[in-house]
Amino acid sequence: MSDPAPAAVAAFAADHEALVLAGAEAVELVTSVLDEAGINYLSVSGRTKSIASFAEKATRSVDGVRLYADPLREIGDQLGVRVITYVRDDVDAVADLLGDQVVVNDDRDLGRETASEGRFGYASRHLQIALDPARESQPAYAHLRGRNVQVQIRTVLQHAWAEFEHDIRYKGTVPAEHAHDFDRRFTLAAGLLELADQEFATIRDRLRGPVDGERGAQTEPDADPRLDARELAAFLAGQYADAGWSRSDHYTWVSGLLLELGITSLDELAVVLRAADEEAIRERMDYRYPPGAVRRLDDALLATYGEEYVGLHGNAHRSAALRARLDKLSETSP
């Protein structure tokens, strides 16, 4: 049987320039989906597998037999995107959101697989995704069309463990006499980090509650008239107690939109939100993922102000997406 690796490596090398462009589009796709939903995350990054790395993987053998009979099809991490979240609940939220927005061809929770074996160790959610039919025709994803992307989703603590463990085991040299001790210590560290992840999640959950008091707009003459992002975050945690936290910069961004609407105090915002039909908004938006607090506010403002909200200067970059959402909010129930 002929060796499939050389032809696969040659084809990969010939396509590499387009793959790099596809990798950048994959990062933009995932980032835009998360930002539109208002889900909290630390970072989104990506990489395209190098030609040398692909060649090394394509030529791996087990007992003299190539591991991959069709490397171009079977090596699933040619394009990779990594999403780092703060807590474990957000890992699931990101995975659920991607499942709703794009095509998910495979979904493996490696942390759950490790736990099912009674062990502590590598924990990461790995999805194989492709463009959904609606995005297939969009010029922004021209190089991504027809390709698969591996998306790794993990918490910042899971990421720290995985990066350090990989650096020690695969880039360094572990003396044979220390191998078992290192295994034990890595396992211990993984267990401690899993506990820390749980504690961080508990802390965040307890912060989701009603605010003790609402503070109004700043009264100093030269003060920034926008709502303070931290005060807004606390207010929204009480307003949408079942919603996830949004990215910190999103609170600052939406406070600018509120200023454009003339809303400069939490009391004024509370009046606006009391008039919004939250039940109708939920029904029409039909959230299939846990939207963040800023997304919930965004939809409430869109439902209340309509085209005026779409036309705000701070919304110029997403007016088309907002109009599509406004159409959903305007639909009448059957």
C-alpha positions in Angstrom: 0.0 0.0 0.0 1.4 3.4 -1.0 2.3 6.0 1.7 -0.4 8.7 1.8 1.7 11.2 3.7 3.9 12.8 0.9 0.9 13.7 -1.3 -1.0 15.0 1.7 1.9 17.2 2.8 2.4 18.6 -0.7 -1.3 19.4 -0.9 -1.3 21.0 2.5 1.7 23.2 1.6 0.1 24.3 -1.6 -3.0 25.4 0.2 -1.3 26.9 3.3 -1.6 30.5 2.3 -5.4 30.1 1.9 -5.5 28.2 5.2 -3.8 31.1 7.1 -6.6 33.4 5.8 -9.2 30.8 6.7 -7.7 30.7 10.2 -8.1 34.5 10.7 -11.7 34.2 9.5 -12.4 31.4 12.0 -11.2 33.6 14.9 -13.4 36.5 13.6 -16.4 34.1 13.3 -16.1 32.7 16.9 -15.4 36.2 18.3 -18.4 37.8 16.6 -20.7 35.0 17.7 -19.6 35.3 21.3 -19.8 39.1 21.3 -23.2 39.1 19.7 -24.5 36.8 22.4 -22.9 38.8 25.1 -21.2 35.7 26.6 -18.3 36.4 28.9 -14.8 35.2 28.0 -11.2 36.0 28.6 -9.8 35.6 25.1 -10.2 34.1 21.7 -7.1 33.2 19.7 -6.3 31.0 16.7 -3.6 29.4 14.7 -3.1 27.6 11.4 -1.1 24.4 11.6 2.4 24.9 10.2 3.6 22.8 7.3 6.2 21.2 9.4 3.8 20.3 12.1 1.3 18.9 9.6 4.1 16.8 8.0 5.2 15.4 11.4 1.6 14.4 12.3 0.9 13.0 8.8 3.9 10.7 9.0 3.3 9.3 12.4 3.2 5.5 12.5 2.1 2.7 14.8 3.9 -0.6 14.4 5.1 0.5 11.0 1.6 1.5 9.8 0.8 5.1 9.1 -1.6 6.5 11.7 -3.6 8.5 9.1 -4.7 6.8 5.9 -6.1 10.2 4.7 -4.2 12.9 6.5 -6.0 15.9 4.9 -9.4 14.6 6.0 -8.4 12.9 9.3 -6.2 15.6 10.9 -8.8 17.8 12.4 -6.7 20.5 13.9 -5.4 22.1 10.7 -7.3 25.2 11.8 -7.6 25.9 15.5 -9.4 28.4 17.6 -9.1 28.5 21.4 -11.6 30.2 23.7 -10.5 30.9 27.3 -13.3 31.5 29.8 -13.3 32.4 33.5 -15.4 29.6 34.9 -16.6 26.1 33.8 -20.3 27.2 33.3 -19.0 29.5 30.6 -17.3 26.6 28.8 -20.7 25.0 28.4 -22.3 28.3 27.4 -19.8 28.8 24.6 -20.3 25.2 23.4 -24.1 25.6 23.4 -23.9 28.9 21.6 -21.7 27.5 18.8 -24.0 24.5 18.6 -26.9 26.9 17.9 -25.0 29.2 15.5 -22.8 27.0 13.3 -22.5 23.4 12.3 -20.9 21.2 15.0 -19.6 17.9 13.5 -18.0 16.6 16.7 -18.1 17.5 20.4 -15.8 15.9 23.0 -15.6 16.9 26.7 -12.1 15.6 27.5 -12.4 16.7 31.1 -15.6 14.6 31.5 -13.9 11.7 29.8 -11.0 11.9 32.3 -13.3 12.2 35.2 -15.3 9.2 34.1 -12.1 7.2 34.4 -11.7 8.4 38.0 -8.8 10.6 37.3 -7.8 14.2 37.3 -5.9 15.6 34.4 -6.4 17.4 31.0 -9.7 19.2 30.8 -10.9 20.9 27.7 -14.0 20.9 25.4 -13.1 20.2 21.8 -15.6 21.0 19.0 -15.2 20.4 15.3 -17.2 23.1 13.6 -18.0 24.3 10.1 -19.9 27.2 8.6 -23.7 27.1 8.8 -25.5 27.5 5.4 -26.4 31.2 6.0 -22.7 32.1 6.4 -21.4 29.9 3.6 -22.3 32.6 1.1 -20.9 35.5 3.0 -17.7 37.1 1.5 -16.3 37.5 5.0 -15.8 33.8 5.3 -14.8 33.0 1.7 -11.6 31.2 2.7 -13.3 29.3 5.5 -16.0 27.8 3.2 -16.0 24.0 3.1 -13.4 23.7 5.9 -13.5 22.3 9.5 -12.2 24.2 12.5 -11.2 22.7 15.9 -12.4 24.9 18.7 -10.9 24.3 22.1 -12.8 25.8 25.0 -11.4 25.7 28.6 -11.2 27.8 31.7 -8.2 30.0 32.4 -7.1 27.5 35.1 -7.5 24.5 32.8 -5.5 26.4 30.2 -2.7 27.1 32.7 -2.5 23.5 33.7 -2.5 22.2 30.0 0.1 24.7 28.8 2.5 24.0 31.7 2.0 20.2 31.5 2.6 20.3 27.7 5.7 22.5 28.1 7.2 20.1 30.6 6.3 16.8 29.0 6.7 17.6 25.3 9.2 20.4 25.1 11.4 19.5 28.0 13.1 16.4 29.2 11.7 14.6 32.2 14.3 12.3 33.8 13.1 8.7 34.1 13.6 8.7 37.8 11.3 11.7 38.2 8.5 10.5 35.8 6.2 8.9 38.4 6.7 11.8 40.9 5.8 14.3 38.2 2.7 12.3 37.2 1.5 12.4 40.8 2.2 16.2 41.1 0.4 17.0 37.9 -2.5 14.9 39.0 -2.6 16.7 42.4 -2.4 20.1 40.6 -5.3 19.2 38.3 -7.4 18.2 41.3 -6.7 21.5 43.1 -7.4 23.6 40.0 -10.7 21.7 39.5 -11.6 22.7 43.1 -10.5 26.3 42.4 -12.7 26.4 39.3 -15.7 25.3 41.4 -15.0 27.9 44.0 -14.7 30.7 41.4 -18.1 29.6 40.0 -19.6 29.7 43.5 -18.3 33.2 44.0 -19.7 34.4 40.8 -23.1 32.8 41.4 -23.3 34.5 44.8 -22.6 37.8 43.2 -25.6 37.4 41.0 -28.3 38.9 43.2 -30.2 42.1 43.9 -28.1 45.2 44.4 -28.3 46.6 48.0 -29.0 50.1 46.6 -29.1 51.9 43.3 -26.8 54.9 42.9 -27.8 57.5 40.4 -25.7 59.5 38.0 -22.5 61.2 39.0 -23.2 64.7 40.2 -19.8 66.3 40.0 -19.8 69.0 37.3 -16.9 67.6 35.3 -17.7 63.9 35.9 -18.2 61.6 33.0 -22.0 61.5 32.4 -22.0 57.9 31.5 -23.1 55.2 33.9 -20.1 53.7 35.7 -19.4 50.3 34.2 -19.0 48.6 37.6 -22.3 50.1 38.9 -24.0 49.1 35.7 -22.7 45.5 36.0 -24.0 45.3 39.6 -27.4 46.7 38.6 -27.8 44.2 35.7 -26.8 41.3 38.0 -29.9 42.2 40.0 -32.0 42.9 37.0 -31.2 39.7 35.2 -30.3 37.4 38.0 -30.4 34.3 35.8 -28.0 35.8 33.2 -24.3 35.2 32.9 -21.8 37.9 33.3 -20.7 39.8 30.2 -17.2 40.9 29.3 -16.1 43.9 31.3 -15.5 46.1 28.2 -19.0 45.4 27.1 -20.4 47.1 30.2 -18.4 50.2 29.3 -19.5 50.0 25.6 -23.2 49.7 26.5 -23.0 52.6 28.9 -22.0 54.7 25.9 -25.1 53.6 24.1 -27.2 54.5 27.1 -25.6 58.0 27.1 -26.7 58.4 23.4 -30.2 57.6 24.6 -30.0 60.2 27.3 -29.9 57.7 30.1 -27.4 58.7 32.7 -28.6 57.2 36.0 -29.7 53.8 37.2 -33.0 55.2 38.2 -33.7 56.3 34.6 -32.6 52.9 33.3 -34.8 51.1 35.8 -37.8 53.1 34.5 -37.0 52.1 30.9 -36.6 48.4 31.8 -39.8 48.3 33.8 -41.7 49.2 30.7 -40.0 46.5 28.6 -42.0 43.3 28.2 -39.3 40.8 29.3 -41.5 37.8 28.7 -42.3 38.8 25.2 -38.7 39.5 24.4 -37.6 36.1 25.7 -40.4 34.4 23.6 -39.5 36.2 20.4 -35.7 35.9 20.7 -36.0 32.2 21.6 -32.6 32.1 23.3 -31.0 28.7 22.7 -28.0 29.6 24.9 -27.6 31.6 28.2 -27.3 35.2 27.0 -25.2 37.5 29.1 -26.5 40.5 31.0 -25.4 43.0 28.4 -27.2 41.0 25.6 -30.4 41.0 27.7 -30.1 44.7 28.2 -29.3 45.2 24.5 -32.5 43.3 23.4 -34.6 45.3 25.9 -33.3 48.6 24.6 -33.8 47.4 21.0 -37.4 46.4 21.8 -38.1 49.7 23.5 -36.4 52.2 21.1 -36.6 50.2 17.8 -35.0 52.1 14.8 -33.8 54.9 17.1 -31.6 52.3 18.9 -30.4 50.8 15.6 -29.4 54.2 14.4 -27.2 55.1 17.3 -23.6 56.0 16.4 -22.3 53.3 18.7 -24.3 50.7 16.8 -23.1 51.7 13.3 -20.9 48.6 13.0 -23.8 46.2 13.7 -26.8 47.9 12.3 -27.7 44.9 9.9 -27.5 42.4 12.8 -29.7 44.7 15.0 -32.3 45.1 12.2 -32.5 41.3 11.9 -33.1 41.0 15.7 -35.6 43.9 15.5 -37.5 41.9 12.9 -37.7 39.0 15.4 -38.9 41.2 18.2 -41.5 42.7 15.9 -43.0 39.3 14.9 -46.5 38.6 16.0 -47.3 35.4 17.8 -49.1 32.8 15.6 
